[in-house]
Amino acid sequence: MATKKPPRRTAERILEVTLDLFNRFGEPNVSTTLISAELGISPGNLYYHYPAKDELINSLFNRYERELSELLGAAENVRHVEDAWLFFHMLFELVWKHRFLYRDLNDLLSKNRRLEMHFQNVLNQKGQAMRHVLSGLQFGGALKMDAREAGPSANAMVVLLSYWLSYEYVRDPRHALEPEQANAALMRGAFHVLSLLLPYLEPESKEHLFALANKYQS
């Protein structure tokens, strides 16, 4: 006889439902009343676990920050274009999972001082990871880049990573952030981040990148 799984803790269930609502409707459009109604619990029960909406946002951001730090560690293992493709696709998957942060980033930072400070740290971590990717690709013989070009290239990659979903949204506001559009949007994002390196890629690596783009975006 199969053992029953223990029920999820209420605090965890609140976070999961809140993340889903924030992603679907955007954080500014989701009230704590809507969250408690979606969960089928009283507002008092919600406030018991998270006394303010900012606490929900901060808890979700903490989860994202932990997952991001773990994933960025893989940047040191990138040696070839295919490694980089997989790495960036995983990064975009994580961004998609927490897309409310990127969809409403400027608004969130203007209202939440803690998020403002921590997101600067996120940008620094991403920048360092991009530099690891560039040096790893150079070490693996996939690209040639002057040391002076690495910093600006890494920064440009961070900008694309941070604002790609906003670009997708502007292109198609009615459909861009729908789940069925996710895979194509993530693939385009991974390709365009790597396309910043086209002037520096060795011919074989450049062809490999185009082949990967055709394979996964067709």
Backbone bond lengths (Angstrom), bond angles and torsions (degrees), N, CA, C in turn:
res aa  C-N    CA-C-N  psi(-1)  N-CA   C-N-CA  omega(-1)  CA-C   N-CA-C  phi
1 M - - - 1.467 - - 1.537 109.52 -
2 A 1.324 113.83 131.01 1.480 118.21 -177.59 1.513 110.80 -70.97
3 T 1.342 114.96 137.96 1.472 118.59 177.80 1.512 109.76 -78.59
4 K 1.320 115.45 141.69 1.469 120.40 178.58 1.518 109.53 -74.39
5 K 1.316 115.18 138.90 1.465 118.81 175.66 1.520 108.51 -72.47
6 P 1.343 117.28 140.84 1.469 118.27 177.06 1.517 110.25 -65.10
7 P 1.337 118.10 146.23 1.466 120.22 179.50 1.525 111.01 -62.66
8 R 1.330 116.43 144.49 1.457 119.79 179.30 1.512 110.13 -66.99
9 R 1.302 116.12 143.75 1.457 119.84 177.19 1.515 109.52 -61.61
10 T 1.326 115.79 143.74 1.466 120.71 -176.97 1.520 111.46 -58.02
11 A 1.329 117.93 -41.38 1.467 121.01 -177.68 1.532 110.93 -60.49
12 E 1.339 115.94 -39.89 1.465 119.65 179.71 1.525 110.87 -69.67
13 R 1.321 115.82 -40.35 1.470 120.08 179.78 1.527 110.54 -64.43
14 I 1.331 116.38 -37.54 1.474 120.46 177.42 1.522 110.09 -60.84
15 L 1.334 116.62 -44.25 1.469 120.03 -179.95 1.527 111.65 -63.33
16 E 1.330 117.01 -42.06 1.465 120.33 -178.48 1.528 111.05 -63.35
17 V 1.330 116.23 -44.57 1.471 119.93 -179.72 1.523 110.31 -68.56
18 T 1.329 117.26 -39.96 1.468 120.96 178.77 1.521 110.92 -61.97
19 L 1.332 117.36 -43.83 1.465 121.07 178.67 1.525 110.01 -59.71
20 D 1.313 116.91 -44.37 1.463 120.67 179.58 1.531 111.12 -61.52
21 L 1.321 117.37 -45.28 1.467 120.98 -179.48 1.528 111.50 -66.79
22 F 1.331 116.62 -43.88 1.471 119.96 178.03 1.529 110.19 -59.47
23 N 1.336 116.69 -43.78 1.463 120.44 -178.93 1.525 112.02 -65.78
24 R 1.323 116.01 -37.34 1.473 119.95 -176.39 1.521 112.53 -75.90
25 F 1.330 116.04 -41.93 1.466 119.41 -170.16 1.528 114.20 -114.61
26 G 1.342 117.75 -10.70 1.454 121.21 -174.64 1.518 109.82 88.25
27 E 1.325 115.23 134.99 1.484 119.95 -175.47 1.525 113.86 -53.86
28 P 1.364 120.29 -42.06 1.470 118.62 -177.85 1.531 113.41 -62.74
29 N 1.339 116.73 -22.35 1.466 120.48 -175.72 1.520 113.35 -94.94
30 V 1.333 116.80 4.55 1.473 120.53 -177.75 1.521 109.38 -115.43
31 S 1.318 116.37 118.99 1.469 121.06 179.07 1.526 109.84 -96.99
32 T 1.323 115.73 163.57 1.468 119.18 176.25 1.529 110.50 -65.82
33 T 1.325 117.06 -27.61 1.473 120.79 176.87 1.527 109.63 -64.74
34 L 1.336 116.97 -43.24 1.467 120.59 177.85 1.521 110.54 -64.02
35 I 1.335 117.10 -41.21 1.473 120.47 179.88 1.519 110.71 -61.30
36 S 1.335 117.08 -47.78 1.475 119.55 -178.93 1.526 110.78 -65.11
37 A 1.350 117.48 -36.74 1.469 120.67 178.25 1.526 110.68 -65.28
38 E 1.327 116.53 -41.70 1.469 120.90 179.48 1.525 110.95 -63.97
39 L 1.322 116.28 -34.46 1.467 121.53 -179.94 1.518 112.52 -81.15
40 G 1.338 116.23 -19.47 1.461 120.05 -175.72 1.517 112.15 73.30
41 I 1.345 115.96 32.43 1.465 120.07 177.09 1.529 108.45 -123.48
42 S 1.303 116.21 166.26 1.464 119.81 179.74 1.527 109.63 -77.11
43 P 1.348 118.00 152.89 1.473 120.23 174.30 1.527 111.80 -55.55
44 G 1.339 116.44 -34.27 1.466 120.07 179.12 1.517 112.23 -62.59
45 N 1.332 116.01 -38.49 1.469 120.25 178.34 1.520 110.33 -65.93
46 L 1.339 116.23 -40.36 1.467 120.52 177.03 1.528 110.51 -62.74
47 Y 1.339 116.72 -46.85 1.464 120.52 -178.45 1.524 111.85 -65.33
48 Y 1.323 117.02 -27.72 1.463 120.46 178.03 1.535 109.51 -60.62
49 H 1.341 116.42 -40.29 1.465 120.79 -178.45 1.528 112.28 -87.13
50 Y 1.329 115.80 -38.18 1.470 121.18 -178.09 1.526 108.35 -137.38
51 P 1.337 117.10 93.45 1.473 121.06 -173.13 1.527 115.49 -64.16
52 A 1.339 118.04 -13.96 1.469 120.34 179.79 1.527 108.25 -147.38
53 K 1.321 114.88 155.11 1.472 119.70 -180.00 1.528 111.19 -61.09
54 D 1.329 117.02 -35.97 1.467 120.21 178.37 1.524 112.22 -58.90
55 E 1.327 116.58 -31.38 1.466 119.18 179.32 1.527 111.22 -68.45
56 L 1.332 115.98 -34.22 1.464 119.95 174.46 1.531 109.90 -65.03
57 I 1.337 115.68 -46.21 1.466 120.62 -179.48 1.527 110.29 -61.48
58 N 1.336 116.54 -46.04 1.468 120.19 -178.53 1.527 111.71 -64.28
59 S 1.334 117.00 -38.76 1.469 120.38 179.53 1.520 110.80 -65.50
60 L 1.341 116.56 -41.62 1.467 120.12 177.23 1.527 110.60 -66.04
61 F 1.333 116.64 -39.13 1.462 119.30 178.50 1.519 110.60 -65.66
62 N 1.328 118.33 -39.79 1.470 121.42 177.99 1.518 110.74 -58.06
63 R 1.334 115.61 -42.48 1.463 120.49 179.30 1.535 109.82 -63.21
64 Y 1.334 115.65 -46.06 1.472 120.63 178.47 1.536 110.88 -60.31
65 E 1.321 116.60 -44.31 1.472 120.95 -177.06 1.527 111.17 -63.12
66 R 1.340 116.71 -39.41 1.471 120.27 177.97 1.532 110.71 -64.10
67 E 1.332 115.99 -46.74 1.469 119.91 -179.54 1.526 110.95 -64.19
68 L 1.325 116.31 -39.01 1.464 120.51 -179.28 1.528 110.58 -65.07
69 S 1.331 117.51 -46.18 1.473 120.77 -179.17 1.519 110.80 -58.24
70 E 1.326 115.73 -41.24 1.465 120.22 179.90 1.530 110.35 -64.90
71 L 1.330 116.15 -44.34 1.461 120.22 -178.24 1.533 111.86 -68.09
72 L 1.325 117.48 -40.37 1.468 120.11 -177.45 1.527 111.82 -63.20
73 G 1.328 116.73 -23.98 1.463 119.91 176.47 1.522 112.58 -60.08
74 A 1.354 116.25 -25.15 1.474 120.23 -179.42 1.516 112.15 -72.71
75 A 1.330 118.06 -12.09 1.472 120.70 -179.89 1.527 111.47 -59.14
76 E 1.325 116.95 -30.51 1.461 120.39 -177.62 1.523 112.30 -69.53
77 N 1.342 117.14 -15.58 1.468 120.43 -178.14 1.530 112.78 -94.96
78 V 1.331 117.97 -1.68 1.468 120.76 -178.72 1.528 109.33 -74.43
79 R 1.331 115.65 126.52 1.471 120.96 177.93 1.534 111.72 -129.40
80 H 1.331 117.04 -25.88 1.461 120.73 -174.28 1.529 109.25 -132.07
81 V 1.327 115.80 167.23 1.472 121.26 -177.71 1.523 111.28 -57.69
82 E 1.336 116.90 -40.16 1.463 119.17 -178.50 1.532 110.97 -65.59
83 D 1.336 116.83 -37.54 1.472 120.32 174.76 1.526 109.93 -59.63
84 A 1.334 115.38 -45.90 1.465 120.45 -177.88 1.522 110.87 -65.26
85 W 1.337 117.15 -40.29 1.463 121.61 178.66 1.528 110.36 -58.34
86 L 1.333 115.61 -48.65 1.469 120.34 -179.80 1.527 110.51 -63.34
87 F 1.328 116.68 -43.51 1.464 121.09 -179.19 1.526 111.21 -59.60
88 F 1.334 117.14 -47.08 1.464 119.80 -178.16 1.523 111.84 -70.63
89 H 1.317 116.25 -33.88 1.464 117.29 176.51 1.529 110.23 -63.93
90 M 1.325 117.16 -41.32 1.476 120.58 178.12 1.526 110.92 -64.60
91 L 1.339 116.09 -38.17 1.463 119.47 177.20 1.523 111.13 -62.59
92 F 1.337 116.26 -44.22 1.457 119.38 179.17 1.528 111.79 -67.76
93 E 1.319 117.40 -31.87 1.470 119.97 175.31 1.531 110.10 -62.04
94 L 1.330 115.89 -40.80 1.462 119.82 178.58 1.524 111.03 -67.44
95 V 1.334 116.99 -41.31 1.467 120.93 175.96 1.528 109.84 -60.29
96 W 1.327 116.60 -42.76 1.466 120.90 179.90 1.533 110.90 -63.06
97 K 1.316 115.99 -42.11 1.471 120.65 -179.32 1.525 110.89 -59.42
98 H 1.333 117.36 -33.26 1.470 122.61 -179.05 1.532 109.55 -117.11
99 R 1.309 116.68 39.77 1.466 120.23 -169.41 1.519 114.24 -65.25
100 F 1.331 118.79 -19.59 1.466 119.38 177.88 1.526 110.69 -60.63
101 L 1.346 116.90 -31.87 1.464 120.27 179.58 1.521 110.64 -62.98
102 Y 1.327 116.34 -38.58 1.462 121.10 -177.38 1.520 111.19 -85.99
103 R 1.317 116.24 -34.16 1.465 120.44 178.92 1.524 111.06 -63.18
104 D 1.320 116.90 -39.50 1.468 122.08 -174.92 1.527 111.65 -116.86
105 L 1.337 116.68 28.92 1.463 120.71 -169.08 1.525 113.24 -57.19
106 N 1.332 118.07 -52.51 1.470 119.79 -175.87 1.524 111.15 -61.78
107 D 1.326 116.20 -41.26 1.460 120.77 179.44 1.533 110.91 -63.79
108 L 1.332 116.04 -45.01 1.466 120.47 -179.74 1.530 111.35 -61.69
109 L 1.338 116.38 -44.28 1.465 119.81 -177.40 1.524 111.59 -66.87
110 S 1.332 116.65 -33.32 1.469 119.42 -179.11 1.523 111.73 -70.03
111 K 1.341 116.81 -22.70 1.468 120.31 -176.10 1.523 113.82 -103.45
112 N 1.333 117.05 -15.18 1.461 119.84 -169.75 1.530 109.46 -130.88
113 R 1.329 115.15 101.97 1.474 121.31 -175.42 1.534 111.62 -62.04
114 R 1.331 116.67 -38.69 1.464 119.93 -178.97 1.529 110.23 -64.22
115 L 1.325 116.02 -42.69 1.459 120.76 179.02 1.530 110.74 -64.60
116 E 1.319 115.73 -39.31 1.463 120.86 179.53 1.525 110.40 -57.05
117 M 1.331 115.84 -46.51 1.460 119.96 -177.97 1.525 111.45 -70.12
118 H 1.328 116.26 -41.91 1.461 119.53 -176.74 1.522 111.83 -71.64
119 F 1.322 117.44 -31.52 1.460 118.35 -178.97 1.524 110.80 -70.29
120 Q 1.325 116.99 -28.58 1.469 119.25 174.00 1.531 109.96 -62.86
121 N 1.321 115.72 -37.53 1.465 120.33 176.78 1.530 110.67 -66.02
122 V 1.340 116.26 -38.26 1.465 120.86 176.98 1.525 110.09 -60.32
123 L 1.332 116.79 -44.68 1.469 120.06 178.90 1.531 111.15 -61.64
124 N 1.322 116.77 -40.98 1.462 120.30 178.48 1.528 111.50 -63.59
125 Q 1.339 115.59 -41.97 1.475 120.20 178.72 1.526 110.86 -63.21
126 K 1.332 115.35 -42.79 1.470 119.01 178.38 1.526 110.93 -63.22
127 G 1.338 116.57 -42.36 1.461 120.34 179.64 1.518 111.59 -60.30
128 Q 1.327 116.30 -43.56 1.461 120.51 178.99 1.531 110.25 -63.70
129 A 1.343 116.34 -41.67 1.468 120.46 179.29 1.527 110.68 -63.47
130 M 1.334 117.72 -39.17 1.463 120.43 179.29 1.524 110.56 -64.17
131 R 1.327 116.55 -37.62 1.470 119.46 178.10 1.534 110.30 -66.37
132 H 1.338 116.35 -36.08 1.469 119.71 175.52 1.534 110.57 -63.46
133 V 1.343 116.12 -41.60 1.465 120.45 178.48 1.521 110.05 -60.04
134 L 1.325 116.92 -46.37 1.463 120.64 -178.17 1.530 111.71 -63.82
135 S 1.322 116.30 -44.49 1.477 118.04 -179.10 1.527 110.10 -69.40
136 G 1.343 117.41 -33.71 1.469 120.42 178.04 1.518 111.77 -66.85
137 L 1.337 116.82 -41.80 1.468 120.50 177.77 1.531 110.90 -65.17
138 Q 1.326 114.89 -36.62 1.474 118.53 177.67 1.527 110.05 -67.46
139 F 1.322 116.30 -43.32 1.469 121.35 179.22 1.532 110.39 -61.71
140 G 1.336 116.36 -37.05 1.465 120.59 -179.48 1.513 113.98 -81.09
141 G 1.341 116.79 -0.94 1.460 120.65 177.14 1.512 114.19 81.57
142 A 1.359 117.12 14.16 1.465 120.01 -177.77 1.520 112.09 -84.53
143 L 1.331 117.47 -25.20 1.470 119.10 -179.63 1.514 111.16 -146.83
144 K 1.325 114.24 162.81 1.471 121.72 172.96 1.514 106.56 -125.15
145 M 1.323 115.95 126.39 1.461 120.31 -177.75 1.516 109.27 -146.16
146 D 1.301 116.03 133.97 1.466 121.67 174.38 1.533 108.58 -65.65
147 A 1.321 116.41 142.01 1.472 120.54 -178.50 1.524 111.47 -56.05
148 R 1.341 118.34 -32.06 1.463 121.48 -179.01 1.528 112.45 -69.34
149 E 1.341 115.75 -22.02 1.463 120.06 -177.79 1.524 112.69 -86.90
150 A 1.318 117.38 -14.25 1.460 120.73 -174.24 1.533 112.14 -66.30
151 G 1.334 117.46 -43.89 1.463 120.69 -178.51 1.524 112.85 -60.81
152 P 1.358 118.44 -55.18 1.461 120.08 178.26 1.527 113.06 -59.76
153 S 1.332 117.68 -37.10 1.469 120.93 179.41 1.524 110.42 -66.30
154 A 1.340 116.07 -42.93 1.468 120.24 178.27 1.527 110.73 -61.93
155 N 1.334 116.52 -42.12 1.472 119.99 178.87 1.524 111.66 -63.16
156 A 1.327 116.69 -41.84 1.469 120.71 179.26 1.531 110.42 -62.94
157 M 1.316 116.71 -37.95 1.472 120.98 178.12 1.530 110.72 -65.02
158 V 1.333 116.63 -40.19 1.467 120.73 178.44 1.531 110.68 -64.08
159 V 1.330 116.37 -41.47 1.470 120.06 178.90 1.530 110.42 -60.19
160 L 1.331 116.46 -46.25 1.466 119.51 179.56 1.530 111.21 -63.49
161 L 1.321 116.52 -42.82 1.469 120.26 177.87 1.531 111.54 -59.29
162 S 1.319 115.94 -39.12 1.461 120.71 -173.58 1.521 113.06 -79.62
163 Y 1.333 117.35 -28.14 1.471 119.31 -172.80 1.522 114.22 -120.28
164 W 1.332 116.25 9.07 1.462 118.20 -178.96 1.528 112.25 -61.22
165 L 1.327 117.93 -43.64 1.468 119.63 -178.27 1.524 111.48 -65.99
166 S 1.332 117.26 -31.88 1.467 119.86 175.23 1.520 109.98 -64.03
167 Y 1.322 116.24 -41.16 1.465 120.96 177.92 1.529 110.15 -62.42
168 E 1.339 116.28 -45.35 1.467 120.44 178.54 1.532 110.12 -59.75
169 Y 1.315 115.75 -40.58 1.469 119.67 -178.37 1.526 111.07 -64.95
170 V 1.333 116.85 -43.39 1.465 120.53 179.96 1.535 110.67 -64.01
171 R 1.330 116.27 -36.43 1.466 120.18 178.85 1.523 112.11 -63.12
172 D 1.336 116.60 -36.30 1.468 120.09 -175.09 1.532 109.15 -152.20
173 P 1.347 117.21 76.43 1.466 120.45 -173.05 1.525 114.91 -57.98
174 R 1.321 117.74 -29.71 1.469 119.49 -175.53 1.528 113.04 -79.15
175 H 1.329 116.95 -24.48 1.464 118.10 -172.75 1.525 115.53 -126.84
176 A 1.328 117.95 -16.65 1.471 120.89 -167.98 1.524 113.82 -56.58
177 L 1.331 117.73 -37.79 1.468 119.39 -174.56 1.529 112.31 -100.96
178 E 1.327 116.35 18.49 1.466 120.20 174.57 1.525 109.32 -80.13
179 P 1.345 117.44 144.17 1.478 120.12 -176.08 1.525 114.35 -53.88
180 E 1.351 117.10 -36.45 1.466 118.41 -177.61 1.535 112.37 -69.11
181 Q 1.326 116.93 -15.68 1.466 120.68 178.14 1.531 112.38 -91.60
182 A 1.335 115.68 -7.41 1.472 119.94 -169.17 1.511 113.11 -58.85
183 N 1.330 117.46 -50.73 1.457 119.74 -171.71 1.530 111.56 -60.63
184 A 1.342 116.00 -45.28 1.469 119.09 -179.71 1.526 110.95 -63.74
185 A 1.335 116.77 -39.70 1.471 120.61 179.87 1.523 110.91 -64.76
186 L 1.337 116.99 -39.90 1.466 120.70 -179.30 1.528 110.93 -67.89
187 M 1.332 115.64 -41.01 1.466 119.41 178.52 1.525 110.98 -63.40
188 R 1.331 116.34 -43.54 1.466 119.26 178.64 1.525 110.25 -61.88
189 G 1.331 116.04 -41.31 1.466 119.83 179.22 1.516 112.20 -61.40
190 A 1.341 116.54 -46.95 1.470 120.48 -179.98 1.527 110.46 -60.58
191 F 1.333 116.84 -42.78 1.459 119.90 -179.66 1.532 111.31 -64.59
192 H 1.330 116.97 -43.90 1.464 118.64 -175.01 1.526 112.65 -71.82
193 V 1.324 117.47 -30.45 1.472 118.53 173.29 1.533 108.99 -64.22
194 L 1.333 115.45 -46.64 1.468 118.55 -179.54 1.521 112.33 -69.97
195 S 1.324 117.35 -26.80 1.473 119.31 -179.48 1.534 111.63 -66.10
196 L 1.325 116.90 -18.81 1.466 119.49 174.24 1.532 111.36 -62.37
197 L 1.329 115.32 -20.92 1.469 119.93 -177.04 1.523 112.77 -94.89
198 L 1.331 117.82 0.06 1.468 120.25 -176.18 1.535 113.39 -53.12
199 P 1.343 119.10 -41.01 1.484 117.66 -179.82 1.531 113.57 -64.70
200 Y 1.334 116.39 -17.18 1.466 119.57 -174.14 1.529 112.81 -107.61
201 L 1.333 117.58 -14.14 1.460 120.22 -176.77 1.523 111.44 -71.68
202 E 1.324 115.43 142.63 1.461 120.49 172.43 1.536 108.46 -66.50
203 P 1.346 118.14 150.98 1.474 120.67 -175.04 1.537 114.19 -49.63
204 E 1.323 117.31 -44.20 1.470 120.12 -178.81 1.529 111.14 -64.48
205 S 1.330 116.97 -40.83 1.461 121.19 179.51 1.522 111.31 -68.39
206 K 1.336 115.59 -36.47 1.460 120.37 178.12 1.532 110.25 -62.60
207 E 1.333 116.30 -45.39 1.469 120.13 178.62 1.521 111.03 -64.58
208 H 1.316 115.79 -36.63 1.466 120.41 178.77 1.527 110.24 -63.86
209 L 1.316 117.21 -40.27 1.465 120.83 178.60 1.528 110.85 -63.09
210 F 1.329 116.90 -45.75 1.468 119.83 178.71 1.529 110.83 -63.12
211 A 1.320 116.22 -37.32 1.473 120.02 179.13 1.525 110.46 -65.11
212 L 1.331 116.67 -42.30 1.472 120.28 177.58 1.521 111.03 -62.78
213 A 1.336 116.58 -42.55 1.467 120.74 179.68 1.524 110.37 -61.79
214 N 1.341 117.37 -43.79 1.465 120.78 179.70 1.517 111.14 -65.53
215 K 1.334 115.95 -39.99 1.460 120.42 -177.80 1.520 111.99 -64.71
216 Y 1.341 116.39 -44.65 1.465 119.25 -171.82 1.524 113.59 -94.82
217 Q 1.331 117.89 -15.84 1.454 118.59 -179.32 1.522 113.31 -102.76
218 S 1.329 116.48 -5.80 1.466 118.95 -179.58 1.530 110.93 -78.09
